């Protein structure tokens, strides 16, 4: 039997790191609340103000706002003037915390922390019993995902994503058939349908709640060239139907991603293009040691993407299935040509340009 000698310096450094993690976790929760209550947006428009003034401007309870401000001040998000007893959100911080920051708004992503925390008991049970946690247990998940997609995919769609495929914009203007698999609340597809009235758009998603939201939005914008349907992509049975098929962050949490990819290959016309946006990562953990948000993505995987797949008896690929596994599965599905591209502003995703021939 061997014993390891304790390195006191290393132990102390780790203890300090754990204290930092506790503080950062707490701030993440408060940041989510600040986003949902629009406190950051309110403060960004105010001069240095008292808690009473901030609460009144936001239409919120002052006592709760004051305690929230305590976390924000000690967390160094908000500046505090002890003499005037006023609080100020620096513009350098507002640039990453407000809705006007658009794709730079990192506060919106902290909403995933409480969403995932709400299923912790179920996840712990899965550690002992196996299985998974179904979509129905995740409250607000589709709403948060729709907001994230609006900030990332939708805002980059026309200037960055579509230009990855030569002549795609021109083809959409002329008129083609497009399918989005795992379309969620339809933000991306509705935006495309509005921009390209000559093309025809179809969106499939497993969630009835998400599809209902997508339909309402399409009706609100009076879009006549789009249809949404609740459908399990593993049951998709169409042949040579679409010129463009897209999946945005949707393959890795499918119960049967291998079948879904085969079905997409069958549904794509011979000269069509499949655009797959998915997480930029390596399949093996040692390839992700320098990934800037690897712990975050493995956590999202364990507490959502992997577990929802396993809940339906699926493969449980998880968020971090990685480029190597993705390429292997695309080849097995029947695709012959794959090009992987990245966008300068998007370190989280890879964009696979995929063809049948």
C-alpha positions as CSV (number, residue, x, y, z in Angstrom):
1,X,0.0,0.0,0.0
2,X,1.4,3.4,-0.9
3,X,0.7,6.7,0.8
4,X,0.9,10.2,-0.7
5,X,2.6,13.0,1.1
6,X,0.4,16.1,1.4
7,X,1.8,19.2,-0.2
8,X,0.7,21.9,2.2
9,X,1.2,24.7,-0.2
10,X,-0.8,23.0,-2.9
11,X,-3.6,22.2,-0.4
12,X,-3.8,25.8,0.8
13,X,-4.0,27.0,-2.8
14,X,-6.8,24.6,-3.5
15,X,-8.7,25.7,-0.4
16,X,-8.4,29.3,-1.5
17,X,-9.6,28.3,-5.0
18,X,-12.7,26.6,-3.4
19,X,-13.5,29.8,-1.6
20,X,-13.4,31.6,-4.9
21,X,-15.6,29.0,-6.5
22,X,-18.3,29.5,-3.8
23,X,-18.2,33.2,-4.2
24,X,-18.4,33.0,-8.0
25,X,-21.2,30.5,-7.9
26,X,-23.2,32.8,-5.6
27,X,-22.5,35.8,-8.0
28,X,-23.7,33.7,-10.9
29,X,-27.1,33.2,-9.2
30,X,-27.3,36.9,-8.5
31,X,-26.3,37.7,-12.0
32,X,-29.1,35.6,-13.3
33,X,-31.6,37.4,-11.1
34,X,-30.1,40.8,-12.2
35,X,-30.7,39.8,-15.8
36,X,-34.3,38.4,-15.3
37,X,-35.4,41.5,-13.3
38,X,-33.7,43.8,-15.8
39,X,-31.7,45.4,-12.9
40,X,-28.6,45.7,-15.0
41,X,-30.5,47.3,-17.9
42,X,-32.1,49.8,-15.4
43,X,-28.8,50.7,-13.7
44,X,-27.0,51.2,-17.0
45,X,-29.4,54.0,-17.7
46,X,-29.2,55.6,-14.3
47,X,-26.6,57.9,-12.7
48,X,-25.1,56.8,-9.4
49,X,-28.3,56.1,-7.4
50,X,-29.6,54.9,-4.0
51,X,-31.2,51.5,-3.6
52,X,-34.6,53.2,-3.3
53,X,-34.1,55.0,-6.6
54,X,-32.9,51.9,-8.4
55,X,-35.8,49.8,-7.0
56,X,-38.3,52.4,-8.0
57,X,-36.9,52.7,-11.5
58,X,-37.0,49.0,-11.9
59,X,-40.4,48.5,-10.3
60,X,-39.0,46.2,-7.7
61,X,-39.0,45.7,-4.0
62,X,-36.3,47.8,-2.4
63,X,-35.3,45.4,0.3
64,X,-34.5,42.7,-2.2
65,X,-32.8,45.1,-4.5
66,X,-30.6,46.3,-1.6
67,X,-29.5,42.8,-0.7
68,X,-28.8,42.0,-4.4
69,X,-26.7,45.2,-4.6
70,X,-24.7,43.9,-1.6
71,X,-23.7,40.9,-3.6
72,X,-23.0,43.0,-6.7
73,X,-20.8,45.5,-4.7
74,X,-18.8,42.8,-2.9
75,X,-18.5,40.8,-6.1
76,X,-17.0,44.0,-7.7
77,X,-19.8,44.2,-10.4
78,X,-21.2,47.5,-9.0
79,X,-19.3,50.5,-7.6
80,X,-20.5,51.9,-4.2
81,X,-20.1,55.4,-2.8
82,X,-20.2,54.9,1.0
83,X,-20.7,58.6,1.7
84,X,-23.5,59.2,-0.8
85,X,-24.8,55.6,-0.4
86,X,-25.2,55.4,-4.1
87,X,-24.6,52.5,-6.5
88,X,-23.2,52.7,-10.1
89,X,-22.9,50.1,-12.8
90,X,-19.7,50.9,-14.7
91,X,-20.1,51.1,-18.5
92,X,-17.3,48.6,-18.9
93,X,-19.4,46.1,-17.0
94,X,-22.7,47.1,-18.6
95,X,-21.1,46.2,-21.9
96,X,-21.4,42.5,-20.9
97,X,-24.4,42.5,-18.7
98,X,-27.2,44.3,-20.5
99,X,-29.6,43.4,-23.3
100,X,-28.3,46.3,-25.3
101,X,-25.0,44.5,-25.4
102,X,-26.7,41.9,-27.7
103,X,-24.3,39.0,-28.4
104,X,-21.9,40.2,-25.7
105,X,-24.5,39.9,-22.9
106,X,-23.0,37.2,-20.7
107,X,-25.6,37.7,-17.9
108,X,-28.2,35.8,-19.9
109,X,-26.1,32.6,-19.8
110,X,-26.0,32.6,-16.0
111,X,-29.7,31.6,-16.1
112,X,-28.6,28.1,-16.9
113,X,-27.2,27.8,-13.4
114,X,-30.6,27.9,-11.5
115,X,-32.2,25.9,-14.3
116,X,-29.7,23.1,-13.9
117,X,-29.8,23.4,-10.1
118,X,-33.5,22.7,-10.1
119,X,-32.9,19.1,-11.4
120,X,-29.9,18.3,-9.1
121,X,-31.9,15.8,-7.0
122,X,-32.9,13.9,-10.2
123,X,-29.3,13.9,-11.5
124,X,-28.0,12.6,-8.1
125,X,-30.6,9.8,-8.4
126,X,-29.3,9.0,-11.9
127,X,-25.7,8.6,-10.5
128,X,-27.0,5.7,-8.3
129,X,-29.7,4.2,-10.6
130,X,-28.7,5.2,-14.1
131,X,-31.2,6.5,-16.6
132,X,-31.8,10.1,-17.3
133,X,-33.9,13.2,-16.6
134,X,-36.5,14.1,-19.3
135,X,-37.1,17.5,-20.9
136,X,-40.3,17.9,-18.9
137,X,-38.3,18.4,-15.7
138,X,-36.4,21.4,-16.9
139,X,-38.4,24.5,-16.2
140,X,-37.7,27.5,-18.4
141,X,-35.1,25.6,-20.3
142,X,-36.6,26.4,-23.7
143,X,-37.1,30.0,-22.8
144,X,-33.4,30.4,-21.8
145,X,-32.3,28.4,-24.9
146,X,-34.4,30.7,-27.1
147,X,-32.7,33.8,-25.6
148,X,-29.3,32.3,-26.0
149,X,-30.0,31.4,-29.6
150,X,-31.2,34.9,-30.2
151,X,-28.0,36.3,-29.0
152,X,-25.6,33.9,-30.7
153,X,-27.0,32.2,-33.8
154,X,-29.7,34.7,-34.9
155,X,-27.4,37.8,-34.5
156,X,-24.6,36.1,-36.5
157,X,-26.9,34.5,-39.1
158,X,-26.7,36.9,-42.0
159,X,-23.3,38.4,-41.6
160,X,-21.3,35.3,-40.5
161,X,-23.1,32.0,-40.7
162,X,-24.8,32.0,-44.1
163,X,-21.6,33.3,-45.9
164,X,-19.8,30.1,-44.8
165,X,-21.5,28.4,-47.7
166,X,-20.7,30.0,-51.1
167,X,-23.8,31.1,-53.0
168,X,-26.2,30.1,-50.2
169,X,-27.6,33.6,-49.7
170,X,-28.3,33.9,-53.5
171,X,-30.0,30.5,-53.5
172,X,-32.2,31.5,-50.6
173,X,-33.2,34.7,-52.4
174,X,-34.1,32.7,-55.5
175,X,-36.0,30.1,-53.6
176,X,-35.1,26.7,-52.1
177,X,-36.5,24.1,-49.6
178,X,-35.0,24.4,-46.1
179,X,-35.4,22.1,-43.0
180,X,-34.3,22.9,-39.5
181,X,-34.1,19.8,-37.3
182,X,-34.4,20.6,-33.6
183,X,-35.6,24.0,-34.4
184,X,-36.6,24.8,-30.8
185,X,-38.7,27.9,-30.5
186,X,-38.0,28.8,-34.2
187,X,-36.1,32.0,-33.7
188,X,-33.6,31.2,-36.4
189,X,-36.0,29.7,-38.9
190,X,-38.6,32.5,-38.5
191,X,-35.8,35.1,-39.1
192,X,-34.8,33.2,-42.3
193,X,-38.3,32.9,-43.5
194,X,-38.9,36.7,-43.1
195,X,-35.7,37.5,-45.0
196,X,-36.2,35.1,-47.9
197,X,-39.8,35.0,-48.9
198,X,-39.2,33.0,-52.0
199,X,-37.8,30.0,-50.1
200,X,-39.9,27.4,-48.2
201,X,-39.0,26.6,-44.6
202,X,-39.9,23.6,-42.3
203,X,-39.0,23.3,-38.6
204,X,-39.2,20.0,-36.6
205,X,-38.7,19.7,-32.8
206,X,-39.5,17.1,-30.2
207,X,-41.0,19.7,-27.8
208,X,-44.6,20.7,-28.2
209,X,-44.0,23.7,-26.1
210,X,-41.2,25.0,-28.3
211,X,-43.2,24.4,-31.5
212,X,-46.2,26.3,-30.1
213,X,-44.0,29.3,-29.5
214,X,-42.5,29.0,-33.0
215,X,-46.0,29.0,-34.6
216,X,-47.1,32.0,-32.6
217,X,-44.1,34.0,-33.7
218,X,-44.6,33.0,-37.3
219,X,-48.2,34.1,-37.2
220,X,-47.2,37.4,-35.5
221,X,-44.9,38.2,-38.4
222,X,-47.5,36.9,-41.0
223,X,-45.0,34.4,-42.5
224,X,-46.7,32.3,-45.2
225,X,-43.6,30.4,-46.3
226,X,-43.0,28.4,-43.1
227,X,-44.4,25.5,-41.2
228,X,-43.6,23.9,-37.8
229,X,-44.4,20.4,-36.6
230,X,-43.8,18.4,-33.5
231,X,-41.7,15.5,-34.7
232,X,-39.1,13.1,-33.4
233,X,-36.1,13.5,-35.8
234,X,-35.4,9.7,-35.3
235,X,-38.7,9.1,-37.1
236,X,-38.1,11.5,-40.0
237,X,-38.9,9.6,-43.2
238,X,-38.4,11.9,-46.2
239,X,-36.3,11.4,-49.3
240,X,-34.5,14.0,-51.4
241,X,-36.8,16.7,-50.1
242,X,-34.5,19.6,-49.1
243,X,-31.8,21.8,-50.6
244,X,-30.6,22.9,-47.2
245,X,-30.9,21.2,-43.8
246,X,-29.6,22.8,-40.6
247,X,-29.1,21.8,-37.0
248,X,-28.0,24.3,-34.5
249,X,-26.6,22.7,-31.3
250,X,-29.1,19.9,-31.7
251,X,-27.4,16.6,-32.6
252,X,-25.5,15.7,-29.5
253,X,-28.5,15.5,-27.2
254,X,-30.6,13.4,-29.5
255,X,-31.6,10.0,-28.1
256,X,-30.6,8.4,-31.4
257,X,-28.2,10.8,-33.1
258,X,-26.9,8.1,-35.5
259,X,-30.4,7.5,-36.8
260,X,-31.1,11.3,-37.0
261,X,-28.0,11.9,-39.1
262,X,-29.0,9.0,-41.4
263,X,-32.5,10.5,-41.8
264,X,-31.0,13.9,-42.6
265,X,-28.8,12.4,-45.2
266,X,-31.8,10.7,-46.8
267,X,-33.9,13.9,-46.7
268,X,-31.2,16.0,-48.3
269,X,-31.2,16.3,-52.1
270,X,-28.1,15.0,-53.9
271,X,-26.8,18.5,-54.5
272,X,-28.0,19.8,-51.1
273,X,-26.0,21.1,-48.1
274,X,-26.3,20.1,-44.5
275,X,-25.1,22.8,-42.1
276,X,-24.4,21.4,-38.6
277,X,-23.5,23.8,-35.8
278,X,-22.2,22.0,-32.8
279,X,-19.8,22.4,-29.9
280,X,-16.1,23.0,-30.6
281,X,-14.4,20.3,-28.5
282,X,-12.3,17.1,-28.7
283,X,-13.9,13.7,-28.1
284,X,-11.3,12.8,-25.4
285,X,-11.1,14.8,-22.3
286,X,-7.3,15.3,-22.6
287,X,-8.0,17.3,-25.8
288,X,-10.1,19.8,-23.8
289,X,-7.6,20.7,-21.1
290,X,-7.1,24.2,-22.6
291,X,-10.7,24.7,-23.7
292,X,-11.7,28.0,-22.0
293,X,-15.1,26.8,-20.9
294,X,-14.7,23.0,-20.7
295,X,-15.9,22.7,-17.1
296,X,-19.0,24.6,-18.0
297,X,-19.8,22.5,-21.0
298,X,-19.2,19.2,-19.2
299,X,-21.5,20.4,-16.5
300,X,-24.2,21.3,-19.1
301,X,-23.7,17.9,-20.6
302,X,-24.0,16.0,-17.4
303,X,-27.0,17.9,-16.1
304,X,-28.9,18.3,-19.4
305,X,-27.7,17.1,-22.8
306,X,-26.4,13.7,-21.8
307,X,-29.2,13.0,-19.3
308,X,-32.1,13.9,-21.6
309,X,-30.7,11.5,-24.2
310,X,-30.4,8.7,-21.6
311,X,-33.9,9.5,-20.3
312,X,-35.3,8.3,-23.6
313,X,-33.0,5.2,-23.8
314,X,-30.6,7.1,-26.0
315,X,-26.8,7.0,-26.6
316,X,-26.1,9.9,-24.2
317,X,-23.4,11.4,-26.4
318,X,-23.3,14.6,-24.4
319,X,-22.3,18.1,-25.2
320,X,-18.6,17.2,-25.5
321,X,-19.0,14.4,-28.1
322,X,-16.3,16.2,-30.0
323,X,-15.0,16.6,-33.5
324,X,-13.6,13.1,-33.9
325,X,-16.8,11.4,-32.9
326,X,-18.9,13.8,-35.1
327,X,-16.8,13.1,-38.2
328,X,-17.0,9.3,-37.5
329,X,-20.8,9.5,-37.2
330,X,-21.3,11.7,-40.2
331,X,-19.4,9.2,-42.4
332,X,-21.4,6.3,-41.0
333,X,-24.6,8.2,-41.8
334,X,-23.6,8.3,-45.5
335,X,-22.1,11.8,-45.9
336,X,-19.0,11.9,-48.1
337,X,-17.7,15.5,-47.8
338,X,-17.3,17.4,-44.6
339,X,-15.6,20.8,-44.1
340,X,-15.3,22.3,-40.6
341,X,-15.2,26.1,-40.2
342,X,-15.0,28.4,-37.3
343,X,-16.1,32.0,-36.8
344,X,-13.6,34.5,-35.3
345,X,-16.1,35.7,-32.7
346,X,-17.4,32.3,-31.7
347,X,-15.0,30.0,-29.8
348,X,-17.8,27.8,-28.6
349,X,-19.0,26.3,-31.9
350,X,-17.8,24.5,-35.0
351,X,-19.7,24.8,-38.3
352,X,-19.7,21.6,-40.4
353,X,-20.5,22.1,-44.1
354,X,-21.6,18.6,-45.1
355,X,-22.5,17.1,-48.5
356,X,-23.6,13.7,-49.7
357,X,-21.1,13.6,-52.6
